[in-house]
Structure formats: structure tokens, C-alpha cells
């Protein structure tokens, strides 16, 4: 399953919100050296109760708008 997400780096706290059918992910880490992307994967793994290796960013590695692939068995 492919999810479209919006990432907000350098937020005051980590959280995931659903807005208009889109997941908006706030991370405290900066968008450099892949730090924000790594935290996004960690948060999504917690949110969907998956292992980190089951989640993959397929589009938007260097963008705030990303497409993320997760297994179909996720909630």
C-alpha cells in the first residue's frame, strides 16, 4: 500500500496527524543527512505497529511531500 504523507521537520514535538485523508508527520529532527526521514520511518512503524524495515520511502526523499510504501496487512 502506498501512502502520501507531508513531513514537517524541526517541529516542537514528534506527532502524526491525519488531515484531509493525508498523514501529516511532525518530527523534531532537521531535514539534513536523512535524520528527518529516519524519524518518519520510526514514527510510522510505531503508528502502524510494524517493523522499521517494512516501511520504505518510494518518492520524495528530499521533499516534504513523500510517498511511503507499507505492507497491506497494516491497519
PDB file of N, CA, C and O in Angstrom:
ATOM      1  N   UNK A   1       0.843  -1.158   0.000  1.00  0.00           N
ATOM      2  CA  UNK A   1       0.000   0.000   0.000  1.00  0.00           C
ATOM      3  C   UNK A   1       0.900   1.236   0.000  1.00  0.00           C
ATOM      4  O   UNK A   1       1.906   1.271   0.708  1.00  0.00           O
ATOM      5  N   UNK A   2       0.543   2.242  -0.785  1.00  0.00           N
ATOM      6  CA  UNK A   2       1.306   3.484  -0.869  1.00  0.00           C
ATOM      7  C   UNK A   2       0.529   4.589  -0.150  1.00  0.00           C
ATOM      8  O   UNK A   2      -0.653   4.803  -0.417  1.00  0.00           O
ATOM      9  N   UNK A   3       1.197   5.278   0.753  1.00  0.00           N
ATOM     10  CA  UNK A   3       0.607   6.406   1.472  1.00  0.00           C
ATOM     11  C   UNK A   3       1.295   7.688   1.054  1.00  0.00           C
ATOM     12  O   UNK A   3       2.516   7.722   0.902  1.00  0.00           O
ATOM     13  N   UNK A   4       0.519   8.741   0.868  1.00  0.00           N
ATOM     14  CA  UNK A   4       1.089  10.060   0.637  1.00  0.00           C
ATOM     15  C   UNK A   4       1.132  10.778   1.970  1.00  0.00           C
ATOM     16  O   UNK A   4       0.131  10.847   2.683  1.00  0.00           O
ATOM     17  N   UNK A   5       2.298  11.312   2.301  1.00  0.00           N
ATOM     18  CA  UNK A   5       2.469  11.991   3.579  1.00  0.00           C
ATOM     19  C   UNK A   5       3.098  13.358   3.361  1.00  0.00           C
ATOM     20  O   UNK A   5       3.690  13.629   2.317  1.00  0.00           O
ATOM     21  N   UNK A   6       2.958  14.210   4.361  1.00  0.00           N
ATOM     22  CA  UNK A   6       3.607  15.524   4.384  1.00  0.00           C
ATOM     23  C   UNK A   6       4.430  15.581   5.657  1.00  0.00           C
ATOM     24  O   UNK A   6       3.918  15.303   6.742  1.00  0.00           O
ATOM     25  N   UNK A   7       5.690  15.937   5.535  1.00  0.00           N
ATOM     26  CA  UNK A   7       6.597  15.960   6.678  1.00  0.00           C
ATOM     27  C   UNK A   7       6.913  17.408   7.062  1.00  0.00           C
ATOM     28  O   UNK A   7       7.191  18.249   6.206  1.00  0.00           O
ATOM     29  N   UNK A   8       6.864  17.676   8.367  1.00  0.00           N
ATOM     30  CA  UNK A   8       7.229  18.990   8.896  1.00  0.00           C
ATOM     31  C   UNK A   8       8.438  18.795   9.812  1.00  0.00           C
ATOM     32  O   UNK A   8       8.283  18.391  10.965  1.00  0.00           O
ATOM     33  N   UNK A   9       9.657  19.083   9.298  1.00  0.00           N
ATOM     34  CA  UNK A   9      10.851  18.922  10.132  1.00  0.00           C
ATOM     35  C   UNK A   9      11.001  20.063  11.129  1.00  0.00           C
ATOM     36  O   UNK A   9      10.384  21.119  10.987  1.00  0.00           O
ATOM     37  N   UNK A  10      11.834  19.827  12.145  1.00  0.00           N
ATOM     38  CA  UNK A  10      12.132  20.811  13.189  1.00  0.00           C
ATOM     39  C   UNK A  10      10.876  21.282  13.920  1.00  0.00           C
ATOM     40  O   UNK A  10      10.772  22.452  14.286  1.00  0.00           O
ATOM     41  N   UNK A  11       9.934  20.382  14.129  1.00  0.00           N
ATOM     42  CA  UNK A  11       8.726  20.697  14.895  1.00  0.00           C
ATOM     43  C   UNK A  11       9.066  20.686  16.383  1.00  0.00           C
ATOM     44  O   UNK A  11      10.140  20.233  16.780  1.00  0.00           O
ATOM     45  N   UNK A  12       8.157  21.183  17.188  1.00  0.00           N
ATOM     46  CA  UNK A  12       8.420  21.220  18.630  1.00  0.00           C
ATOM     47  C   UNK A  12       8.320  19.841  19.265  1.00  0.00           C
ATOM     48  O   UNK A  12       8.937  19.587  20.300  1.00  0.00           O
ATOM     49  N   UNK A  13       7.537  18.938  18.643  1.00  0.00           N
ATOM     50  CA  UNK A  13       7.464  17.553  19.133  1.00  0.00           C
ATOM     51  C   UNK A  13       7.068  16.621  17.999  1.00  0.00           C
ATOM     52  O   UNK A  13       6.523  17.052  16.982  1.00  0.00           O
ATOM     53  N   UNK A  14       7.352  15.334  18.189  1.00  0.00           N
ATOM     54  CA  UNK A  14       7.012  14.325  17.185  1.00  0.00           C
ATOM     55  C   UNK A  14       5.543  13.958  17.324  1.00  0.00           C
ATOM     56  O   UNK A  14       5.069  13.674  18.424  1.00  0.00           O
ATOM     57  N   UNK A  15       4.822  13.964  16.200  1.00  0.00           N
ATOM     58  CA  UNK A  15       3.423  13.533  16.212  1.00  0.00           C
ATOM     59  C   UNK A  15       2.958  13.263  14.794  1.00  0.00           C
ATOM     60  O   UNK A  15       3.543  13.744  13.823  1.00  0.00           O
ATOM     61  N   UNK A  16       1.886  12.479  14.696  1.00  0.00           N
ATOM     62  CA  UNK A  16       1.267  12.163  13.410  1.00  0.00           C
ATOM     63  C   UNK A  16      -0.187  12.603  13.477  1.00  0.00           C
ATOM     64  O   UNK A  16      -0.913  12.226  14.397  1.00  0.00           O
ATOM     65  N   UNK A  17      -0.609  13.398  12.508  1.00  0.00           N
ATOM     66  CA  UNK A  17      -1.993  13.844  12.408  1.00  0.00           C
ATOM     67  C   UNK A  17      -2.549  13.449  11.054  1.00  0.00           C
ATOM     68  O   UNK A  17      -1.816  13.397  10.067  1.00  0.00           O
ATOM     69  N   UNK A  18      -3.837  13.173  11.005  1.00  0.00           N
ATOM     70  CA  UNK A  18      -4.494  12.893   9.729  1.00  0.00           C
ATOM     71  C   UNK A  18      -5.334  14.105   9.363  1.00  0.00           C
ATOM     72  O   UNK A  18      -6.240  14.497  10.098  1.00  0.00           O
ATOM     73  N   UNK A  19      -5.016  14.693   8.210  1.00  0.00           N
ATOM     74  CA  UNK A  19      -5.719  15.879   7.735  1.00  0.00           C
ATOM     75  C   UNK A  19      -6.142  15.659   6.291  1.00  0.00           C
ATOM     76  O   UNK A  19      -5.298  15.470   5.415  1.00  0.00           O
ATOM     77  N   UNK A  20      -7.446  15.684   6.039  1.00  0.00           N
ATOM     78  CA  UNK A  20      -7.992  15.543   4.682  1.00  0.00           C
ATOM     79  C   UNK A  20      -7.490  14.290   3.981  1.00  0.00           C
ATOM     80  O   UNK A  20      -7.143  14.339   2.801  1.00  0.00           O
ATOM     81  N   UNK A  21      -7.446  13.174   4.689  1.00  0.00           N
ATOM     82  CA  UNK A  21      -7.010  11.919   4.099  1.00  0.00           C
ATOM     83  C   UNK A  21      -5.510  11.815   3.885  1.00  0.00           C
ATOM     84  O   UNK A  21      -5.039  10.861   3.264  1.00  0.00           O
ATOM     85  N   UNK A  22      -4.755  12.780   4.388  1.00  0.00           N
ATOM     86  CA  UNK A  22      -3.300  12.805   4.242  1.00  0.00           C
ATOM     87  C   UNK A  22      -2.679  12.749   5.628  1.00  0.00           C
ATOM     88  O   UNK A  22      -3.137  13.438   6.540  1.00  0.00           O
ATOM     89  N   UNK A  23      -1.649  11.942   5.796  1.00  0.00           N
ATOM     90  CA  UNK A  23      -0.941  11.909   7.079  1.00  0.00           C
ATOM     91  C   UNK A  23       0.079  13.041   7.094  1.00  0.00           C
ATOM     92  O   UNK A  23       0.892  13.178   6.179  1.00  0.00           O
ATOM     93  N   UNK A  24       0.021  13.841   8.140  1.00  0.00           N
ATOM     94  CA  UNK A  24       0.984  14.922   8.327  1.00  0.00           C
ATOM     95  C   UNK A  24       1.844  14.527   9.515  1.00  0.00           C
ATOM     96  O   UNK A  24       1.338  14.315  10.617  1.00  0.00           O
ATOM     97  N   UNK A  25       3.155  14.428   9.284  1.00  0.00           N
ATOM     98  CA  UNK A  25       4.073  13.929  10.298  1.00  0.00           C
ATOM     99  C   UNK A  25       5.018  15.046  10.723  1.00  0.00           C
ATOM    100  O   UNK A  25       5.767  15.599   9.917  1.00  0.00           O
ATOM    101  N   UNK A  26       4.960  15.356  12.001  1.00  0.00           N
ATOM    102  CA  UNK A  26       5.822  16.377  12.581  1.00  0.00           C
ATOM    103  C   UNK A  26       6.995  15.673  13.262  1.00  0.00           C
ATOM    104  O   UNK A  26       6.797  14.782  14.088  1.00  0.00           O
ATOM    105  N   UNK A  27       8.207  16.073  12.913  1.00  0.00           N
ATOM    106  CA  UNK A  27       9.403  15.480  13.526  1.00  0.00           C
ATOM    107  C   UNK A  27      10.300  16.593  14.061  1.00  0.00           C
ATOM    108  O   UNK A  27      10.383  17.679  13.489  1.00  0.00           O
ATOM    109  N   UNK A  28      10.967  16.292  15.169  1.00  0.00           N
ATOM    110  CA  UNK A  28      11.839  17.290  15.787  1.00  0.00           C
ATOM    111  C   UNK A  28      13.202  17.368  15.110  1.00  0.00           C
ATOM    112  O   UNK A  28      13.930  18.344  15.289  1.00  0.00           O
ATOM    113  N   UNK A  29      13.540  16.372  14.354  1.00  0.00           N
ATOM    114  CA  UNK A  29      14.862  16.340  13.708  1.00  0.00           C
ATOM    115  C   UNK A  29      14.894  17.232  12.464  1.00  0.00           C
ATOM    116  O   UNK A  29      13.865  17.432  11.818  1.00  0.00           O
ATOM    117  N   UNK A  30      16.064  17.764  12.130  1.00  0.00           N
ATOM    118  CA  UNK A  30      16.189  18.597  10.932  1.00  0.00           C
ATOM    119  C   UNK A  30      16.208  17.761   9.662  1.00  0.00           C
ATOM    120  O   UNK A  30      16.497  16.564   9.690  1.00  0.00           O
ATOM    121  N   UNK A  31      15.896  18.408   8.561  1.00  0.00           N
ATOM    122  CA  UNK A  31      15.876  17.726   7.263  1.00  0.00           C
ATOM    123  C   UNK A  31      17.263  17.767   6.633  1.00  0.00           C
ATOM    124  O   UNK A  31      17.447  18.359   5.570  1.00  0.00           O
ATOM    125  N   UNK A  32      18.212  17.157   7.270  1.00  0.00           N
ATOM    126  CA  UNK A  32      19.559  17.065   6.711  1.00  0.00           C
ATOM    127  C   UNK A  32      20.154  15.722   7.080  1.00  0.00           C
ATOM    128  O   UNK A  32      19.883  15.183   8.152  1.00  0.00           O
ATOM    129  N   UNK A  33      20.951  15.198   6.201  1.00  0.00           N
ATOM    130  CA  UNK A  33      21.623  13.907   6.397  1.00  0.00           C
ATOM    131  C   UNK A  33      20.648  12.760   6.662  1.00  0.00           C
ATOM    132  O   UNK A  33      21.024  11.766   7.285  1.00  0.00           O
ATOM    133  N   UNK A  34      19.404  12.883   6.199  1.00  0.00           N
ATOM    134  CA  UNK A  34      18.430  11.809   6.355  1.00  0.00           C
ATOM    135  C   UNK A  34      17.872  11.645   7.759  1.00  0.00           C
ATOM    136  O   UNK A  34      17.199  10.652   8.039  1.00  0.00           O
ATOM    137  N   UNK A  35      18.136  12.597   8.647  1.00  0.00           N
ATOM    138  CA  UNK A  35      17.679  12.479  10.032  1.00  0.00           C
ATOM    139  C   UNK A  35      16.156  12.511  10.132  1.00  0.00           C
ATOM    140  O   UNK A  35      15.564  11.706  10.851  1.00  0.00           O
ATOM    141  N   UNK A  36      15.521  13.439   9.414  1.00  0.00           N
ATOM    142  CA  UNK A  36      14.062  13.543   9.457  1.00  0.00           C
ATOM    143  C   UNK A  36      13.422  12.302   8.829  1.00  0.00           C
ATOM    144  O   UNK A  36      12.434  11.788   9.352  1.00  0.00           O
ATOM    145  N   UNK A  37      13.969  11.821   7.724  1.00  0.00           N
ATOM    146  CA  UNK A  37      13.421  10.623   7.079  1.00  0.00           C
ATOM    147  C   UNK A  37      13.508   9.407   7.996  1.00  0.00           C
ATOM    148  O   UNK A  37      12.577   8.604   8.056  1.00  0.00           O
ATOM    149  N   UNK A  38      14.601   9.273   8.695  1.00  0.00           N
ATOM    150  CA  UNK A  38      14.759   8.142   9.616  1.00  0.00           C
ATOM    151  C   UNK A  38      13.722   8.214  10.728  1.00  0.00           C
ATOM    152  O   UNK A  38      13.151   7.192  11.108  1.00  0.00           O
ATOM    153  N   UNK A  39      13.474   9.401  11.248  1.00  0.00           N
ATOM    154  CA  UNK A  39      12.478   9.558  12.312  1.00  0.00           C
ATOM    155  C   UNK A  39      11.068   9.320  11.778  1.00  0.00           C
ATOM    156  O   UNK A  39      10.227   8.763  12.483  1.00  0.00           O
ATOM    157  N   UNK A  40      10.803   9.735  10.546  1.00  0.00           N
ATOM    158  CA  UNK A  40       9.495   9.474   9.927  1.00  0.00           C
ATOM    159  C   UNK A  40       9.235   7.973   9.879  1.00  0.00           C
ATOM    160  O   UNK A  40       8.140   7.522  10.213  1.00  0.00           O
ATOM    161  N   UNK A  41      10.223   7.207   9.472  1.00  0.00           N
ATOM    162  CA  UNK A  41      10.061   5.748   9.402  1.00  0.00           C
ATOM    163  C   UNK A  41       9.828   5.168  10.793  1.00  0.00           C
ATOM    164  O   UNK A  41       8.997   4.274  10.958  1.00  0.00           O
ATOM    165  N   UNK A  42      10.553   5.667  11.799  1.00  0.00           N
ATOM    166  CA  UNK A  42      10.352   5.194  13.171  1.00  0.00           C
ATOM    167  C   UNK A  42       8.930   5.489  13.649  1.00  0.00           C
ATOM    168  O   UNK A  42       8.285   4.627  14.245  1.00  0.00           O
ATOM    169  N   UNK A  43       8.442   6.698  13.393  1.00  0.00           N
ATOM    170  CA  UNK A  43       7.093   7.070  13.833  1.00  0.00           C
ATOM    171  C   UNK A  43       6.021   6.261  13.118  1.00  0.00           C
ATOM    172  O   UNK A  43       5.050   5.829  13.739  1.00  0.00           O
ATOM    173  N   UNK A  44       6.193   6.055  11.812  1.00  0.00           N
ATOM    174  CA  UNK A  44       5.222   5.254  11.067  1.00  0.00           C
ATOM    175  C   UNK A  44       5.216   3.807  11.549  1.00  0.00           C
ATOM    176  O   UNK A  44       4.159   3.178  11.610  1.00  0.00           O
ATOM    177  N   UNK A  45       6.378   3.280  11.889  1.00  0.00           N
ATOM    178  CA  UNK A  45       6.452   1.912  12.407  1.00  0.00           C
ATOM    179  C   UNK A  45       5.677   1.793  13.721  1.00  0.00           C
ATOM    180  O   UNK A  45       4.964   0.813  13.936  1.00  0.00           O
ATOM    181  N   UNK A  46       5.813   2.779  14.590  1.00  0.00           N
ATOM    182  CA  UNK A  46       5.054   2.779  15.835  1.00  0.00           C
ATOM    183  C   UNK A  46       3.557   2.921  15.565  1.00  0.00           C
ATOM    184  O   UNK A  46       2.745   2.200  16.145  1.00  0.00           O
ATOM    185  N   UNK A  47       3.202   3.842  14.692  1.00  0.00           N
ATOM    186  CA  UNK A  47       1.801   4.151  14.376  1.00  0.00           C
ATOM    187  C   UNK A  47       1.070   2.938  13.804  1.00  0.00           C
ATOM    188  O   UNK A  47      -0.055   2.641  14.206  1.00  0.00           O
ATOM    189  N   UNK A  48       1.709   2.239  12.865  1.00  0.00           N
ATOM    190  CA  UNK A  48       1.084   1.084  12.206  1.00  0.00           C
ATOM    191  C   UNK A  48       1.463  -0.246  12.855  1.00  0.00           C
ATOM    192  O   UNK A  48       1.035  -1.303  12.391  1.00  0.00           O
ATOM    193  N   UNK A  49       2.254  -0.207  13.915  1.00  0.00           N
ATOM    194  CA  UNK A  49       2.730  -1.397  14.620  1.00  0.00           C
ATOM    195  C   UNK A  49       3.437  -2.360  13.663  1.00  0.00           C
ATOM    196  O   UNK A  49       3.092  -3.537  13.558  1.00  0.00           O
ATOM    197  N   UNK A  50       4.439  -1.811  12.972  1.00  0.00           N
ATOM    198  CA  UNK A  50       5.244  -2.559  12.011  1.00  0.00           C
ATOM    199  C   UNK A  50       6.709  -2.479  12.414  1.00  0.00           C
ATOM    200  O   UNK A  50       7.083  -1.722  13.310  1.00  0.00           O
ATOM    201  N   UNK A  51       7.519  -3.262  11.749  1.00  0.00           N
ATOM    202  CA  UNK A  51       8.975  -3.163  11.885  1.00  0.00           C
ATOM    203  C   UNK A  51       9.460  -2.054  10.957  1.00  0.00           C
ATOM    204  O   UNK A  51       8.854  -1.807   9.914  1.00  0.00           O
ATOM    205  N   UNK A  52      10.543  -1.389  11.328  1.00  0.00           N
ATOM    206  CA  UNK A  52      11.051  -0.291  10.504  1.00  0.00           C
ATOM    207  C   UNK A  52      11.421  -0.758   9.095  1.00  0.00           C
ATOM    208  O   UNK A  52      11.226  -0.019   8.130  1.00  0.00           O
ATOM    209  N   UNK A  53      11.947  -1.963   8.969  1.00  0.00           N
ATOM    210  CA  UNK A  53      12.369  -2.441   7.650  1.00  0.00           C
ATOM    211  C   UNK A  53      11.191  -2.696   6.707  1.00  0.00           C
ATOM    212  O   UNK A  53      11.392  -2.863   5.504  1.00  0.00           O
ATOM    213  N   UNK A  54       9.969  -2.727   7.236  1.00  0.00           N
ATOM    214  CA  UNK A  54       8.787  -2.949   6.399  1.00  0.00           C
ATOM    215  C   UNK A  54       8.294  -1.660   5.737  1.00  0.00           C
ATOM    216  O   UNK A  54       7.400  -1.706   4.891  1.00  0.00           O
ATOM    217  N   UNK A  55       8.855  -0.533   6.105  1.00  0.00           N
ATOM    218  CA  UNK A  55       8.428   0.769   5.593  1.00  0.00           C
ATOM    219  C   UNK A  55       9.528   1.335   4.707  1.00  0.00           C
ATOM    220  O   UNK A  55      10.709   1.294   5.052  1.00  0.00           O
ATOM    221  N   UNK A  56       9.116   1.866   3.553  1.00  0.00           N
ATOM    222  CA  UNK A  56      10.105   2.365   2.590  1.00  0.00           C
ATOM    223  C   UNK A  56       9.596   3.646   1.953  1.00  0.00           C
ATOM    224  O   UNK A  56       8.443   3.714   1.527  1.00  0.00           O
ATOM    225  N   UNK A  57      10.441   4.653   1.885  1.00  0.00           N
ATOM    226  CA  UNK A  57      10.105   5.890   1.184  1.00  0.00           C
ATOM    227  C   UNK A  57      10.383   5.651  -0.294  1.00  0.00           C
ATOM    228  O   UNK A  57      11.529   5.438  -0.687  1.00  0.00           O
ATOM    229  N   UNK A  58       9.329   5.686  -1.115  1.00  0.00           N
ATOM    230  CA  UNK A  58       9.487   5.377  -2.533  1.00  0.00           C
ATOM    231  C   UNK A  58       9.560   6.635  -3.398  1.00  0.00           C
ATOM    232  O   UNK A  58       9.999   6.570  -4.546  1.00  0.00           O
ATOM    233  N   UNK A  59       9.136   7.772  -2.861  1.00  0.00           N
ATOM    234  CA  UNK A  59       9.163   9.010  -3.633  1.00  0.00           C
ATOM    235  C   UNK A  59       9.296  10.184  -2.668  1.00  0.00           C
ATOM    236  O   UNK A  59       8.642  10.214  -1.626  1.00  0.00           O
ATOM    237  N   UNK A  60      10.140  11.144  -3.014  1.00  0.00           N
ATOM    238  CA  UNK A  60      10.263  12.348  -2.212  1.00  0.00           C
ATOM    239  C   UNK A  60      11.311  12.280  -1.123  1.00  0.00           C
ATOM    240  O   UNK A  60      11.113  12.849  -0.049  1.00  0.00           O
ATOM    241  N   UNK A  61      12.416  11.604  -1.366  1.00  0.00           N
ATOM    242  CA  UNK A  61      13.481  11.503  -0.370  1.00  0.00           C
ATOM    243  C   UNK A  61      13.936  12.881   0.130  1.00  0.00           C
ATOM    244  O   UNK A  61      14.266  13.042   1.305  1.00  0.00           O
ATOM    245  N   UNK A  62      13.950  13.857  -0.759  1.00  0.00           N
ATOM    246  CA  UNK A  62      14.438  15.195  -0.400  1.00  0.00           C
ATOM    247  C   UNK A  62      13.321  16.235  -0.419  1.00  0.00           C
ATOM    248  O   UNK A  62      13.587  17.430  -0.548  1.00  0.00           O
ATOM    249  N   UNK A  63      12.094  15.792  -0.294  1.00  0.00           N
ATOM    250  CA  UNK A  63      10.940  16.684  -0.336  1.00  0.00           C
ATOM    251  C   UNK A  63      10.122  16.525   0.932  1.00  0.00           C
ATOM    252  O   UNK A  63      10.235  15.515   1.627  1.00  0.00           O
ATOM    253  N   UNK A  64       9.306  17.511   1.232  1.00  0.00           N
ATOM    254  CA  UNK A  64       8.397  17.381   2.379  1.00  0.00           C
ATOM    255  C   UNK A  64       7.212  16.496   2.041  1.00  0.00           C
ATOM    256  O   UNK A  64       6.622  15.874   2.924  1.00  0.00           O
ATOM    257  N   UNK A  65       6.865  16.439   0.762  1.00  0.00           N
ATOM    258  CA  UNK A  65       5.791  15.551   0.308  1.00  0.00           C
ATOM    259  C   UNK A  65       6.431  14.237  -0.106  1.00  0.00           C
ATOM    260  O   UNK A  65       7.322  14.212  -0.956  1.00  0.00           O
ATOM    261  N   UNK A  66       5.976  13.150   0.496  1.00  0.00           N
ATOM    262  CA  UNK A  66       6.587  11.850   0.257  1.00  0.00           C
ATOM    263  C   UNK A  66       5.517  10.804  -0.025  1.00  0.00           C
ATOM    264  O   UNK A  66       4.361  10.952   0.372  1.00  0.00           O
ATOM    265  N   UNK A  67       5.920   9.756  -0.710  1.00  0.00           N
ATOM    266  CA  UNK A  67       5.100   8.556  -0.867  1.00  0.00           C
ATOM    267  C   UNK A  67       5.845   7.441  -0.154  1.00  0.00           C
ATOM    268  O   UNK A  67       7.033   7.213  -0.384  1.00  0.00           O
ATOM    269  N   UNK A  68       5.110   6.745   0.727  1.00  0.00           N
ATOM    270  CA  UNK A  68       5.701   5.724   1.570  1.00  0.00           C
ATOM    271  C   UNK A  68       4.986   4.410   1.315  1.00  0.00           C
ATOM    272  O   UNK A  68       3.758   4.367   1.245  1.00  0.00           O
ATOM    273  N   UNK A  69       5.751   3.346   1.176  1.00  0.00           N
ATOM    274  CA  UNK A  69       5.170   2.020   0.964  1.00  0.00           C
ATOM    275  C   UNK A  69       5.155   1.264   2.285  1.00  0.00           C
ATOM    276  O   UNK A  69       6.170   1.155   2.973  1.00  0.00           O
ATOM    277  N   UNK A  70       3.963   0.739   2.626  1.00  0.00           N
ATOM    278  CA  UNK A  70       3.821  -0.098   3.814  1.00  0.00           C
ATOM    279  C   UNK A  70       3.111  -1.381   3.400  1.00  0.00           C
ATOM    280  O   UNK A  70       2.420  -1.398   2.381  1.00  0.00           O
ATOM    281  N   UNK A  71       3.267  -2.448   4.164  1.00  0.00           N
ATOM    282  CA  UNK A  71       2.602  -3.714   3.814  1.00  0.00           C
ATOM    283  C   UNK A  71       1.080  -3.578   3.861  1.00  0.00           C
ATOM    284  O   UNK A  71       0.543  -2.748   4.594  1.00  0.00           O
ATOM    285  N   UNK A  72       0.401  -4.396   3.076  1.00  0.00           N
ATOM    286  CA  UNK A  72      -1.057  -4.349   3.019  1.00  0.00           C
ATOM    287  C   UNK A  72      -1.722  -4.782   4.321  1.00  0.00           C
ATOM    288  O   UNK A  72      -2.870  -4.416   4.574  1.00  0.00           O
ATOM    289  N   UNK A  73      -1.031  -5.546   5.142  1.00  0.00           N
ATOM    290  CA  UNK A  73      -1.633  -6.028   6.384  1.00  0.00           C
ATOM    291  C   UNK A  73      -1.645  -4.977   7.495  1.00  0.00           C
ATOM    292  O   UNK A  73      -2.171  -5.239   8.577  1.00  0.00           O
ATOM    293  N   UNK A  74      -1.074  -3.785   7.248  1.00  0.00           N
ATOM    294  CA  UNK A  74      -1.077  -2.711   8.264  1.00  0.00           C
ATOM    295  C   UNK A  74      -2.485  -2.168   8.422  1.00  0.00           C
ATOM    296  O   UNK A  74      -3.286  -2.219   7.488  1.00  0.00           O
ATOM    297  N   UNK A  75      -2.788  -1.648   9.606  1.00  0.00           N
ATOM    298  CA  UNK A  75      -4.146  -1.144   9.862  1.00  0.00           C
ATOM    299  C   UNK A  75      -4.495   0.085   9.093  1.00  0.00           C
ATOM    300  O   UNK A  75      -5.605   0.601   9.224  1.00  0.00           O
TER     301      UNK A  75
END
